[in-house]
Amino acid sequence: MRSQSPRRFAFTLIELLVVIAIIAILIGLLLPAVQKVREAASRMKCQNNLKQIGLALHGYHDVQETFPAPRPRCPAGLEMGNAGGFTSIRWNVAPTSTESLGSWMVRILPFLEQGNITNPFTGLTSVAGIDAAFISAQQQRIAMFGCPSDSRLSATGTYLGTPVGLTSYCAVTGNDEIDGSDATNGAFATYTWQSGRKTAGSKIAKFTDGTSNSLMVGERPPSTDLYWGFWAFTDSDSLLGYPNRETYTVGDCSGNELFRADIVTNPKAACHYWSLHTGGGNWLLGDGSVRFMTYSSGLTALIDMSSVNGGEIVRE
């Protein structure tokens, strides 16, 4: 008696297509969840960056009894030129310290365990030596100065033919800015570019509105062409008023720029605070805390919180 051969089982073409379709649907459902988890992690990392910057600012205040000056301090009796170099200015003699160089971010580097970047400035006495040291420093990419949601932060911008490290954060100068006149009532209120003018940063005593009601630093990704958003430079790079009413630095600003959603390919996005997070952005407050603010707060709370001594009543 002849034995029967075992029967062979296999998928039909229709069954195989159904299985493939089910797998594709499952992958399609999984990808948004993965993206949400990734964005949540980036948002938390961005918040941690701002918290570390807040600790550094307060560490600086503990030592200097003031927050860092937003612009370089001009030593008494010196004149400032316009040739470029130290964040759009160059001294005609050597600056006396890092207080006379670059942005507020330069001054907090030692409090972020990045003193190796500013140590080369020590002991230099010539303009050429300081200029070379600053150009070398400005090329550094400081991870803590960039939001991880922005993949462009792994690159550098370019200024006068040399690379410059980027930042996603701008310090708040105040809410009383008018075009052609700097804000005077924010945590990083600026001062006019006058020769011989010495000015310190704000003291905590200036925060009469309360440190928990006052903004210090907010998110603003670098510009489309990576020309605005240099951590080592000042105006419109690491400083911005709120509302931003300046129209003569970043091109085509409206003169009343508020916190709102934008995209990196928009050349005008550098005119205002915004972030690559969904629905809003992170802000560092005067007490060192970090809050995520929705774009809807841009017309109300954020304007009031941009001054440190305006007497505004801030509501949730």
BAKOL-239754 format. One record per residue: residue in three letters; y, z, x of N, C-alpha, C, O in turn. Coordinates in steps of 0.05 Angstrom, whole numbers, padded with zeros to 5 digits, always signed. Atoms other than C-alpha are relative to their C-alpha. Layout:
N
ALAYZXYZXYZXYZX ...
//
This chain:
316
MET-00024+00000+00017+00000+00000+00000+00025+00000+00018+00027+00016+00036 ARG-00023+00003-00017+00066-00022+00029+00021+00021-00008+00028+00023-00031 SER-00020-00020+00006+00118+00034+00035+00027-00014-00005+00033-00035+00007 GLN-00027+00011+00006+00187+00022+00007+00020+00008+00022+00020+00031+00031 SER-00021-00006-00020+00245+00018+00057+00022+00018-00013+00028+00014-00037 PRO-00021-00017+00012+00299+00072+00047+00024-00017-00009+00032-00037+00003 ARG-00023+00014+00011+00358+00050+00005+00025+00007+00017+00028+00029+00026 ARG-00024-00004-00016+00424+00041+00041+00023+00003-00020+00026-00012-00039 PHE-00024-00005+00016+00489+00070+00011+00025-00008+00015+00026-00003+00039 ALA-00025+00009-00013+00558+00042+00027+00023-00001-00021+00018-00004-00045 PHE-00023+00004+00017+00629+00040+00000+00004-00029-00008+00000-00047+00009 THR-00008+00027+00007+00648-00020-00039+00029-00004+00009+00042+00016+00016 LEU-00027+00006-00008+00713-00054-00022+00020+00015-00018+00041+00025-00008 ILE-00018-00013+00019+00746-00025-00084+00002+00030+00006+00024+00041+00006 GLU+00001-00029-00006+00724+00046-00067+00016+00006+00026+00031+00025+00027 LEU-00014-00004-00025+00750+00038+00004+00030-00002-00004+00045+00014+00008 LEU-00029+00003+00005+00818+00014-00021+00011+00024-00015+00034+00033-00010 VAL-00009-00024+00015+00822+00073-00069+00004+00024+00019+00023+00039+00017 VAL-00002-00022-00019+00808+00122-00012+00025-00003+00018+00039+00016+00023 ILE-00024+00006-00017+00861+00089+00032+00026+00006-00015+00044+00018-00004 ALA-00024-00006+00016+00911+00093-00025+00005+00029-00004+00028+00038-00002 ILE-00003-00029+00003+00897+00167-00036+00011+00012+00026+00028+00030+00025 ILE-00009-00011-00026+00906+00182+00038+00030-00007+00005+00045+00010+00014 ALA-00028+00008-00003+00972+00142+00039+00018+00017-00017+00040+00025-00009 ILE-00017-00017+00018+00998+00182-00021+00002+00028+00012+00024+00039+00011 LEU-00001-00027-00012+00979+00248+00013+00019+00001+00024+00034+00020+00027 ILE-00018+00001-00023+01015+00227+00077+00029-00001-00009+00047+00011+00002 GLY-00028+00003+00011+01076+00206+00036+00010+00027-00011+00034+00032-00009 LEU-00009-00026+00010+01077+00275+00003+00004+00020+00023+00021+00038+00020 LEU-00002-00019-00022+01068+00311+00069+00025-00004+00018+00036+00015+00027 LEU-00022+00006-00018+01123+00276+00109+00026+00014-00007+00039+00026+00010 PRO-00025-00015+00007+01182+00304+00069-00002+00030+00006+00018+00042+00014 ALA+00003-00029-00006+01153+00374+00076+00003+00005+00029+00016+00025+00037 VAL-00002-00003-00029+01147+00365+00151+00029-00002+00008+00039+00013+00025 GLN-00029+00004-00007+01219+00340+00155+00016+00024-00009+00035+00032+00006 LYS-00015-00024+00009+01244+00399+00114-00005+00024+00019+00014+00038+00025 VAL+00006-00022-00018+01208+00448+00160+00015-00004+00026+00026+00014+00038 ARG-00014+00007-00025+01237+00412+00221+00029+00006-00002+00041+00017+00016 GLU-00028-00005+00003+01307+00414+00193+00006+00029-00003+00027+00039+00008 ALA-00004-00029+00002+01300+00487+00174+00000+00013+00028+00016+00031+00033 ALA+00002-00011-00027+01280+00502+00246+00025-00007+00016+00036+00009+00031 SER-00024+00008-00014+01339+00462+00273+00025+00015-00010+00042+00023+00006 ARG-00022-00015+00011+01387+00497+00226+00000+00029+00011+00022+00039+00017 MET+00002-00027-00010+01362+00565+00249+00007+00001+00030+00020+00019+00039 LYS-00007+00001-00028+01368+00544+00322+00030-00004+00004+00042+00008+00021 CYS-00029+00004-00001+01439+00520+00309+00014+00027-00006+00034+00034+00007 GLN-00012-00026+00006+01455+00588+00278-00002+00019+00024+00016+00034+00030 ASN+00004-00017-00024+01426+00623+00339+00019-00008+00022+00029+00009+00036 ASN-00019+00009-00020+01469+00580+00384+00028+00013-00005+00041+00023+00013 LEU-00026-00011+00007+01531+00603+00347+00001+00030+00003+00021+00042+00011 LYS+00001-00029-00004+01508+00675+00349+00003+00007+00030+00017+00026+00037 GLN-00002-00005-00029+01501+00671+00425+00029-00006+00009+00039+00008+00026 ILE-00028+00006-00006+01570+00639+00429+00018+00023-00009+00036+00031+00005 GLY-00014-00023+00010+01596+00696+00386-00002+00024+00019+00017+00038+00024 LEU+00004-00022-00019+01565+00748+00433+00016-00005+00026+00027+00014+00037 ALA-00015+00006-00025+01596+00712+00493+00030+00004-00004+00043+00014+00013 LEU-00029-00004+00006+01665+00712+00460+00007+00029+00000+00028+00037+00010 HIS-00006-00029+00001+01661+00786+00446-00005+00013+00028+00009+00032+00035 GLY+00003-00009-00027+01634+00798+00516+00024-00005+00017+00033+00011+00033 TYR-00024+00007-00014+01694+00762+00544+00023+00019-00009+00039+00028+00008 HIS-00022-00018+00010+01740+00804+00499-00003+00028+00011+00017+00041+00017 ASP+00004-00027-00011+01708+00868+00524+00011+00002+00029+00021+00023+00037 VAL-00009+00000-00028+01726+00848+00596+00030-00006+00002+00044+00008+00016 GLN-00028+00009-00003+01793+00813+00586+00019+00012-00021+00043+00009-00020 GLU-00015-00012+00022+01815+00851+00523+00015-00021-00016+00036-00016-00028 THR-00011+00022+00016+01829+00784+00490-00022-00021-00001-00039-00023+00017 PHE+00018+00023+00001+01789+00724+00468+00011-00022+00019+00035-00021+00025 PRO-00010+00020-00020+01793+00664+00515+00022-00018-00012+00022-00025-00036 ALA-00022+00018+00009+01855+00620+00512-00012-00026-00007-00030-00036+00006 PRO+00012+00025+00009+01841+00556+00474+00006-00023+00019-00010-00042+00022 ARG-00008+00021-00020+01879+00513+00525+00002+00013+00027+00004+00038+00029 PRO-00004-00012-00027+01886+00522+00600+00027+00014+00001+00047+00005-00010 ARG-00025-00014-00003+01939+00573+00618+00015-00011+00024+00004-00011+00046 CYS-00016+00010-00022+01994+00544+00660+00012+00023+00016+00028+00038+00005 PRO-00013-00021-00015+02012+00591+00717+00030-00003+00001+00041-00025+00002 ALA-00029+00000+00001+02085+00610+00717+00012-00017+00022+00004-00015+00046 GLY-00014+00016-00020+02130+00560+00752-00012-00027+00006-00001-00043+00021 LEU+00013+00026-00006+02081+00502+00753+00007-00020-00022+00012-00014-00045 GLU-00005+00022+00018+02092+00435+00721-00027-00014-00006-00045-00013+00010 MET+00025+00014+00007+02038+00396+00684+00005-00030-00002+00026-00039-00012 GLY-00002+00029+00002+02026+00322+00691-00017-00011-00023-00028+00005-00038 ASN+00016+00012+00022+01990+00273+00645-00021-00019+00011-00030-00036-00004 ALA+00018+00020-00013+01942+00238+00693-00029+00003-00009-00045-00014-00001 GLY+00028-00004+00007+01878+00265+00662-00011+00023+00017+00004+00040+00026 GLY+00012-00021-00015+01829+00311+00697-00006+00024-00017-00025+00023-00033 PHE+00007-00025+00013+01831+00381+00670+00007-00001-00030+00028+00007-00039 THR-00003+00003+00029+01822+00365+00596+00027-00010-00008+00042+00002-00023 SER-00024+00016+00006+01879+00315+00592+00025+00009+00014+00046-00001+00009 ILE-00023-00007-00017+01925+00351+00641-00009+00004+00029-00033+00009+00034 ARG+00006-00006-00028+01927+00358+00716+00023+00014+00013+00047+00007+00010 TRP-00021-00015-00013+01965+00409+00756+00010-00015+00025-00006-00030+00037 ASN-00010+00012-00024+02010+00387+00813-00006+00018+00025-00002+00009+00047 VAL+00011-00017-00022+01983+00446+00854-00025+00012-00012-00030+00011-00036 ALA+00026-00010+00008+01916+00480+00851+00003+00023-00021+00019+00040-00017 PRO+00001-00023+00018+01902+00525+00790-00009+00025+00013-00021+00024+00034 THR+00006-00025-00012+01894+00598+00804-00027+00011-00008-00038+00029+00006 SER+00025-00010+00009+01830+00610+00765-00011-00018-00022+00002-00037-00030 THR+00012+00016+00022+01783+00582+00711+00017+00004-00026+00014-00012-00044 GLU-00018-00002+00023+01835+00608+00661+00019-00024-00001+00030-00030-00022 SER-00018+00023-00001+01876+00548+00683-00015-00027-00002-00004-00048+00004 LEU+00017+00024+00000+01818+00499+00673-00013-00003-00028-00023+00016-00039 GLY+00017+00007+00023+01788+00465+00612+00004+00016-00025+00025+00027-00031 SER-00001-00011+00027+01771+00493+00545-00009+00029-00001-00016+00041+00020 TRP+00010-00028+00004+01753+00562+00517-00030+00002+00007-00039+00023+00015 MET+00029+00000-00006+01680+00542+00527-00005+00003+00030-00024+00016+00038 VAL+00002-00004-00029+01691+00538+00602+00001+00030+00007-00014+00039+00024 ARG-00006-00028-00007+01715+00610+00603-00023+00019-00009-00025+00041+00002 ILE+00022-00018+00008+01654+00639+00566-00026-00006+00014-00046+00008+00009 LEU+00025+00007-00013+01602+00606+00610-00013+00023+00015-00037+00027+00013 PRO+00013-00022-00014+01591+00668+00654-00012+00020-00020-00031+00035-00012 PHE+00011-00019+00020+01577+00707+00589-00024-00012-00015-00035+00000-00033 LEU+00024+00014+00010+01523+00656+00571-00021-00004+00022-00038-00021+00019 GLU+00017+00002-00023+01488+00665+00638+00001-00028+00012-00019-00039+00021 GLN-00005+00026-00011+01518+00599+00660+00022+00001+00021+00037-00019+00026 GLY-00020-00003-00020+01563+00626+00714-00003-00018+00024+00016-00023+00039 ASN+00005+00018-00022+01531+00579+00764+00017-00026-00002+00022-00039+00017 ILE-00015+00024+00004+01572+00523+00733+00029+00004+00008+00042-00014+00019 THR-00027-00005-00007+01639+00557+00744+00003+00013+00028+00025+00013+00039 ASN-00002-00013-00026+01623+00593+00810+00011-00019+00021+00026-00009+00039 PRO-00012+00018-00021+01640+00530+00852+00030-00001-00001+00042-00010+00019 PHE-00030+00000+00001+01713+00538+00829+00011+00022+00018+00034+00019+00027 THR-00010-00023-00015+01718+00604+00867+00008-00008+00029-00007-00020+00043 GLY-00009+00003-00028+01759+00601+00931+00012-00027+00006+00023-00031+00028 LEU-00013+00026-00005+01783+00529+00923+00030+00002-00002+00041+00016-00020 THR-00029-00002+00000+01856+00520+00939+00014-00027-00003+00039-00028-00005 SER-00012+00026+00002+01868+00445+00935-00005-00012-00028-00025-00007-00040 VAL+00003+00014+00025+01880+00403+00873-00025-00019+00001-00040-00020-00018 ALA+00023+00018-00003+01829+00352+00899-00026+00014-00002-00045+00005-00014 GLY+00025-00015+00001+01776+00405+00909-00006+00010-00027-00029+00009-00037 ILE+00003-00010+00028+01787+00436+00840-00008-00023-00018-00026-00020-00035 ASP+00005+00023+00017+01787+00367+00808-00029-00009+00003-00043-00014-00017 ALA+00027+00009-00005+01721+00348+00841-00020+00020-00012-00040+00012-00023 ALA+00018-00021+00010+01689+00415+00822-00001-00001-00031-00022+00002-00043 PHE-00001+00001+00030+01712+00408+00749-00014-00025-00010-00029-00023-00030 ILE+00014+00025+00008+01687+00336+00744-00030+00004+00002-00045-00006-00015 SER+00029-00006-00002+01619+00360+00769-00009+00018-00022-00030+00014-00034 ALA+00007-00019+00021+01619+00418+00719-00001-00013-00027-00019-00008-00043 GLN-00003+00012+00027+01640+00376+00659-00024-00018-00007-00028-00024-00030 GLN+00023+00018+00005+01578+00332+00667-00025+00015-00010-00044+00003-00020 GLN+00024-00015+00007+01530+00389+00652-00004+00000-00031+00015+00001-00046 ARG+00008-00001+00029+01493+00388+00585-00008+00029-00006-00029+00038+00004 ILE+00006-00028+00007+01495+00459+00557-00014+00000-00027-00002-00005-00048 ALA+00016+00001+00025+01439+00465+00505+00012+00017-00022+00011+00010-00045 MET-00011-00019+00020+01473+00524+00471+00025-00011-00014+00033+00000-00035 PHE-00024+00011+00012+01535+00482+00457-00006-00023-00019+00012-00036-00029 GLY+00007+00023+00017+01496+00430+00416-00018+00007-00022-00036+00024-00018 CYS+00018-00004+00023+01464+00429+00348-00026-00016+00004-00023-00040+00009 PRO+00025+00015-00004+01390+00410+00354-00005-00022-00020-00023-00039-00016 SER+00003+00021+00020+01396+00367+00291+00011-00026+00010+00006-00047-00002 ASP-00014+00024-00010+01437+00317+00332-00014-00009+00026-00011+00003+00047 SER+00015+00010-00023+01392+00277+00379+00018-00012+00021+00009-00015+00044 ARG-00018+00012-00019+01453+00247+00413+00009+00020+00022+00019+00012+00043 LEU-00009-00020-00019+01467+00313+00449-00016+00000+00026-00008+00013+00045 SER+00014+00003-00025+01415+00295+00501+00013-00020+00019+00006-00022+00042 ALA-00016+00020-00016+01464+00241+00525+00026+00013+00008+00030+00037+00004 THR-00026-00009-00007+01534+00248+00552+00021-00021-00009+00014-00044-00012 GLY-00022+00018+00005+01601+00218+00534+00011-00009+00027+00001-00003+00048 THR-00013+00010-00025+01647+00184+00585+00030+00003-00002+00042-00004-00022 TYR-00029-00003-00002+01718+00201+00606+00009-00008+00028-00001+00003+00048 LEU-00010+00010-00026+01755+00164+00661-00022-00009+00018-00021-00005+00042 GLY+00022+00010-00015+01690+00133+00682-00021+00019+00009-00040+00012+00022 THR+00019-00020-00008+01652+00198+00691-00013+00012-00025-00001+00014-00046 PRO+00014-00012+00023+01599+00230+00645+00013+00027-00007+00023+00042+00010 VAL-00010-00026+00010+01620+00290+00603-00020+00010-00021-00028-00004-00039 GLY+00018-00012+00019+01574+00338+00566+00013+00004-00027+00037+00007-00029 LEU-00009+00000+00027+01579+00341+00491-00004+00027-00014-00020+00044-00005 THR+00004-00024+00017+01586+00397+00439+00002-00007-00029+00015-00026-00037 SER+00000+00003+00029+01574+00403+00365+00019+00020-00013+00021+00021-00038 TYR-00015-00022+00011+01623+00461+00356+00030-00002+00008+00037-00009+00030 CYS-00029-00001-00004+01699+00467+00349+00011+00027-00008+00003+00038-00029 ALA-00013-00025+00007+01740+00531+00350+00023-00005-00019+00036-00026-00018 VAL-00020+00004+00022+01787+00541+00291+00028+00010+00010+00031+00033+00018 THR-00027-00007-00009+01861+00540+00309+00018+00013-00022+00038+00025-00016 GLY-00016-00012+00022+01887+00561+00240+00003-00020-00023-00007-00042-00023 ASN-00003+00016+00024+01907+00534+00172+00029-00009-00005+00035-00020-00026 ASP-00029+00006+00005+01983+00525+00181+00009-00023+00018+00033-00026+00023 GLU-00007+00023-00017+01980+00462+00224+00014-00021-00017+00007-00026-00040 ILE-00012+00024+00011+02026+00405+00208-00001-00022+00021-00001-00015+00045 ASP+00002+00021-00019+02023+00337+00240+00022+00001+00021+00046+00000+00014 GLY-00020-00002-00021+02058+00343+00307+00006+00028+00008+00021+00033+00027 SER-00005-00028-00006+02058+00419+00306-00027+00015-00002-00040+00012-00022 ASP+00026-00014-00001+01998+00463+00325-00001+00024-00019+00020+00036-00025 ALA+00005-00024+00016+01968+00518+00282+00007+00025+00016+00004+00025+00041 THR-00008-00025-00013+01992+00588+00297-00015+00025-00009-00011+00046+00002 ASN+00011-00025+00012+01950+00635+00255-00030+00002+00000-00041+00018-00015 GLY+00029-00001-00001+01877+00622+00273-00010+00016+00024+00006+00026+00041 ALA+00012-00015-00022+01829+00656+00321+00006-00013+00026+00007+00001+00047 PHE-00006+00014-00025+01844+00602+00372+00026-00016-00003+00027-00039+00003 ALA-00026+00012+00003+01916+00588+00356+00010-00011+00026+00009+00003+00046 THR-00009+00013-00025+01944+00539+00407+00030+00006+00005+00043+00020-00010 TYR-00028-00003-00007+02012+00537+00440+00010-00026+00012-00006-00043+00019 THR-00012+00026-00008+02059+00481+00461-00005-00004+00030-00007+00015+00045 TRP+00005+00007-00028+02047+00445+00527+00027+00001+00015+00039-00019+00021 GLN-00025-00004-00015+02108+00474+00562-00007+00009+00028-00025+00025+00033 SER+00004-00008-00028+02112+00481+00637+00006+00029+00004+00025+00039-00008 GLY-00004-00028-00006+02106+00551+00662-00007+00019-00022-00003+00043-00020 ARG+00007-00017+00023+02081+00577+00595-00026+00014+00005-00047+00001+00009 LYS+00025-00015-00003+02030+00633+00602-00006+00012-00027+00011+00025-00039 THR+00007-00011+00025+01992+00653+00541-00029+00009+00000-00046-00005+00013 ALA+00028-00009+00002+01929+00693+00527-00012-00008-00027+00003-00017-00044 GLY+00012+00005+00026+01879+00684+00472+00006+00022-00020+00021+00041-00013 SER-00005-00020+00021+01879+00725+00408-00015+00025+00006-00037+00025+00017 LYS+00014-00026-00002+01862+00798+00408-00012+00007-00028-00002-00003-00048 ILE+00012-00008+00025+01818+00830+00355+00021+00013-00019+00019+00011-00043 ALA-00021-00012+00016+01879+00869+00332+00015-00020-00017+00028-00013-00037 LYS-00014+00021+00015+01908+00803+00308-00014-00006-00026-00002-00017-00044 PHE+00016+00007+00024+01852+00797+00256+00005+00019-00023-00013+00034-00031 THR-00007-00018+00021+01888+00835+00202-00013-00007-00027-00014+00009-00045 ASP+00015+00007+00024+01850+00796+00148-00028+00010+00001-00043+00009-00019 GLY+00028-00010-00003+01786+00827+00175-00016-00020+00015-00016-00044+00009 THR+00016+00019-00016+01739+00797+00226-00022-00014-00016-00029-00036-00010 SER+00021+00012+00016+01686+00785+00173+00011-00020-00020-00005-00034-00033 ASN-00013+00019+00018+01736+00744+00133+00014-00023+00016+00028-00039+00004 SER-00015+00019-00017+01760+00701+00192-00019-00018+00015-00038-00009+00027 LEU+00016+00020-00014+01730+00637+00220+00007-00001+00029+00031+00002+00036 MET-00005+00005-00028+01723+00627+00294-00008-00027+00009+00007-00042+00022 VAL+00011+00025-00009+01679+00567+00306-00016-00013-00023-00031+00000-00037 GLY+00016+00015+00019+01650+00513+00261-00013-00025+00012-00008-00032+00035 GLU+00014+00024-00010+01607+00451+00267+00016-00025-00004+00029-00029-00025 ARG-00012+00027+00001+01635+00382+00282-00014-00017+00021-00008-00015+00045 PRO+00014+00016-00019+01588+00332+00314+00018-00018+00016+00040-00025+00007 PRO-00017+00018-00015+01615+00287+00369+00005-00026-00015-00010-00033-00033 SER-00007+00024+00014+01648+00222+00348-00021-00022+00004-00038-00020+00022 THR+00018+00022-00002+01611+00157+00338-00003-00012+00028-00025-00017+00037 ASP+00001+00012-00027+01630+00130+00406-00003+00021+00022-00001+00014+00046 LEU+00003-00022-00019+01619+00198+00440+00024+00004+00017+00022+00013+00040 TYR-00025-00004-00015+01692+00199+00462+00013+00027-00008+00028+00038+00008 TRP-00010-00027+00009+01709+00263+00422-00023+00018-00003-00044+00011-00015 GLY+00022-00019+00001+01667+00325+00428-00010+00009+00027-00033+00015+00031 PHE+00007-00009-00027+01669+00344+00502+00004+00031+00001+00025+00041-00005 TRP-00002-00029+00000+01654+00418+00512+00021+00010+00020+00032+00032+00016 ALA-00018-00009-00021+01698+00423+00574+00029-00006-00006+00047+00004+00008 PHE-00028+00009+00006+01760+00393+00541+00010+00015-00025-00006+00030-00038 THR-00012-00017+00021+01807+00422+00488+00005-00015-00026-00013-00019-00042 ASP-00009+00010+00026+01846+00388+00432-00017-00022-00011-00021-00042+00003 SER+00017+00019+00014+01802+00350+00383-00027-00003+00013-00044-00019+00003 ASP+00027-00001-00012+01743+00361+00430-00014+00026-00007-00036+00025-00018 SER+00011-00026+00007+01730+00435+00422+00019+00017-00017+00013+00041-00021 LEU-00019-00014+00017+01790+00454+00379+00007-00017-00024+00009-00042-00021 LEU-00007+00015+00024+01806+00434+00308+00013+00019-00021+00003+00042-00025 GLY-00012-00016+00021+01853+00460+00254-00016-00003-00026-00031-00022-00029 TYR+00012+00003+00026+01829+00473+00183+00020+00008-00022+00028+00031-00024 PRO+00006+00029-00001+01853+00433+00146+00011-00012+00026+00031-00003+00037 ASN-00009+00014-00024+01860+00386+00205+00021-00020-00009+00015-00039-00022 ARG-00022+00018+00008+01928+00353+00197+00010-00017+00023+00031-00031+00020 GLU-00008+00015-00023+01932+00321+00265-00009-00029-00004-00031-00035-00011 THR+00006+00029+00003+01935+00244+00263+00004-00016+00025+00000-00040+00025 TYR-00007+00015-00023+01954+00225+00333-00020+00002+00023-00015-00009+00045 THR+00021+00000-00021+01891+00241+00373-00024-00017-00010-00026-00040-00002 VAL+00021+00016+00011+01829+00219+00335+00012-00020-00019+00029-00013-00036 GLY-00013+00021+00015+01846+00153+00302-00007+00001-00030-00029+00008-00038 ASP+00003+00004+00029+01856+00142+00227-00007+00025-00016-00019+00023-00037 CYS+00003-00024+00016+01854+00214+00205+00020+00001-00023+00042-00011-00021 SER-00017+00001+00024+01883+00226+00136+00024+00018+00001+00044+00014-00014 GLY-00021-00019-00001+01928+00284+00155-00006+00025-00017+00011+00043-00018 ASN+00008-00023+00016+01891+00332+00108-00031+00000-00001-00042-00003-00022 GLU+00029+00002-00003+01819+00333+00133-00014+00026-00006-00008+00047+00007 LEU+00015-00024+00009+01772+00383+00099-00030-00003+00007-00040-00024+00013 PHE+00029-00001-00004+01700+00404+00108-00015-00015-00021-00013-00009-00045 ARG+00015+00017+00019+01656+00351+00076-00022-00014+00014-00022-00016+00039 ALA+00023+00015-00012+01592+00312+00087+00010-00026+00012+00029-00038+00003 ASP-00007+00025-00013+01595+00252+00133-00025-00010+00015-00046+00002+00014 ILE+00022+00012-00015+01552+00207+00177+00010-00006+00029+00033-00010+00033 VAL-00008+00003-00028+01551+00197+00253+00011-00027+00005+00026-00031+00025 THR-00009+00027-00004+01566+00123+00246+00029-00005-00010+00040-00026-00007 ASN-00028+00003+00010+01634+00136+00213+00019+00008+00022+00019+00032+00030 PRO-00019-00007-00022+01689+00133+00266+00020+00022-00008+00030+00036+00009 LYS-00019-00020+00009+01732+00179+00223-00013+00028-00004+00001+00047-00010 ALA+00014-00026+00004+01679+00234+00220+00010+00021+00019+00008+00045+00014 ALA-00010-00019-00020+01710+00266+00282+00025+00014-00009+00035+00032+00004 CYS-00025-00011+00010+01772+00282+00241-00004+00028-00013+00015+00043-00016 HIS+00004-00025+00016+01740+00341+00204-00026+00014+00007-00044+00002+00019 TYR+00024-00015-00004+01688+00395+00206-00022-00011-00019-00016-00017-00042 TRP+00023+00007+00016+01619+00375+00181-00025+00005+00017-00022+00012+00040 SER+00025-00004-00015+01546+00380+00202-00021-00020-00008-00018-00034-00027 LEU+00023+00016+00007+01480+00344+00203-00020+00014-00016-00042+00004-00021 HIS+00017-00014+00019+01449+00397+00159+00006-00009-00029+00028-00018-00034 THR-00003+00008+00028+01439+00383+00085+00017+00020-00015+00011+00044-00015 GLY-00015-00017+00018+01492+00411+00039+00023+00016+00011+00038+00028-00004 GLY-00021-00017-00012+01538+00446+00088-00003+00002+00030-00015-00015+00043 GLY+00001-00004-00029+01544+00474+00158+00003+00029+00007+00010+00046-00010 ASN-00001-00027-00011+01543+00537+00201+00027+00006+00011+00040-00011+00023 TRP-00026-00010-00010+01605+00578+00217-00003+00027+00013-00017+00044+00003 LEU-00001-00026-00013+01616+00634+00266+00024+00015-00009+00047+00005-00009 LEU-00022-00017+00010+01659+00691+00239+00009+00019+00023-00004+00022+00043 GLY-00012-00017-00020+01703+00739+00277-00016+00025+00007-00013+00036+00029 ASP+00016-00023-00006+01653+00796+00272-00026-00007+00015-00043+00010+00021 GLY+00024+00009-00014+01600+00754+00308-00022-00009-00017-00043-00019-00007 SER+00020+00009+00018+01560+00738+00246+00002-00030-00004+00024-00042+00001 VAL+00000+00028+00005+01541+00667+00227-00008-00005-00029-00028+00007-00039 ARG+00006+00006+00028+01542+00640+00156-00002-00030-00005+00013-00045+00007 PHE+00002+00028+00009+01519+00575+00125+00018-00004-00024+00014+00009-00044 MET-00019+00005+00021+01576+00549+00082-00006-00028-00013-00010-00047+00001 THR+00004+00025+00014+01566+00495+00029+00026-00016+00001+00048-00004+00004 TYR-00024+00017+00000+01614+00436+00026+00019+00007-00023+00043+00003-00021 SER-00017-00007+00022+01640+00462-00040+00021+00021+00007+00041+00024-00006 SER-00018-00022-00009+01673+00520-00003+00024-00012+00016+00042+00003+00023 GLY-00021+00012-00017+01717+00471+00036+00027+00000-00012+00047-00001+00002 LEU-00026+00001+00014+01772+00470-00017+00011+00028-00005+00034+00031-00013 THR-00009-00027+00008+01775+00545-00027-00003+00020+00023+00016+00024+00038 ALA+00004-00022-00019+01745+00599+00018+00006-00007+00028+00019+00008+00043 LEU-00003+00007-00028+01746+00561+00083+00029-00002+00008+00037+00005+00031 ILE-00029+00002-00007+01821+00547+00080+00011+00028+00004+00025+00033+00024 ASP-00010-00027-00003+01835+00621+00069-00011+00014+00025+00003+00029+00038 MET+00013-00013-00022+01786+00642+00123+00008-00011+00027+00002+00000+00048 SER-00008+00013-00025+01817+00596+00175+00023+00014+00014+00028+00010+00038 SER-00021-00017-00013+01875+00644+00187-00012+00028+00004-00030+00036-00011 VAL+00010-00027-00005+01863+00713+00216+00020+00021-00009+00014+00045-00010 ASN-00021-00019+00008+01928+00745+00192+00018-00011-00022+00042-00003-00023 GLY-00017+00012+00021+01952+00705+00132+00001+00016-00025+00017+00010-00043 GLY-00001-00017+00024+01937+00759+00081-00014-00012-00024-00011-00001-00046 GLU+00014+00012+00022+01894+00713+00038-00023+00019-00010-00035+00033+00006 ILE+00023-00014+00011+01842+00744-00008-00023-00019-00001-00023-00039-00015 VAL+00023+00017-00002+01775+00714+00008-00021+00009-00020-00030+00031-00019 ARG+00021-00005+00020+01725+00709-00049-00025-00015+00008-00024-00036+00021 GLU+00025+00013-00006+01652+00691-00044+00000-00028-00013-00020-00042-00010 
//
